[in-house]
Amino acid sequence: MSYQSVADVETRLTKAGYIPSREIATVIFLAQATQKPVLIEGPAGVGKTELAKAVARSLGRELIRLQCYEGLTRPRHFMNGSMPSSCSTPRWSRTKSTISSELRQP
């Protein structure tokens, strides 16, 4: 299952319980279309995890959450698959829909 358009992303995320801006819907659509990851940054409570949960629900996929702390500031660590030293002991949580560095195919 994949998104067909930016409008499709907006509709499906809204049905999944998240009301996206046009910019967020566009980023999600383009990330899926190009099969590239999205780095979501921001302070606690702004909806980063909720966006990821809604994306997973709207695509019918499981989401795996990887949390790292202390010094994880450069997205390139995730782009090349290496784990930064500050993330040598990551905390994983696995539920039906949680935020993730990877949306797994069904």
VENQUI-V900649 format. One record per pair of residues at least 24 apart in sequence whose ideal C-beta (glycine too) atoms are under 8 Angstrom apart, sorted by sequence separation. I is the first residue (numbers start at 1). J is the second residue. If there is no record, write none. Layout:
<<I/J> <I/J>>
This chain:
<<5/29> <66/90> <67/91> <3/28> <66/91> <3/29> <66/92> <67/93> <24/51> <28/55> <65/92> <64/92> <65/93> <3/32> <18/47> <64/93> <65/94> <2/32> <3/33> <64/94> <65/95> <20/51> <18/50> <62/94> <63/95> <17/50> <18/51> <65/98> <20/54> <62/96> <63/97> <64/98> <65/99> <66/100> <18/53> <62/97> <63/98> <65/100> <66/101> <17/53> <18/54> <39/75> <63/99> <64/100> <16/53> <17/54> <63/100> <64/101> <13/51> <16/54> <64/102> <16/55> <39/78> <17/57> <57/97> <63/103> <64/104> <13/54> <16/57> <37/78> <56/97> <62/103> <63/104> <13/55> <16/58> <37/79> <56/98> <61/103> <62/104> <15/58> <61/104> <53/97> <56/100> <59/103> <61/105> <62/106> <13/58> <53/98> <61/106> <12/58> <52/98> <53/99> <60/106> <12/59> <52/99> <56/103> <52/100> <55/103> <9/58> <49/98> <49/99> <48/99> <3/59> <2/59> <1/59> <1/60> <40/99> <37/101>>
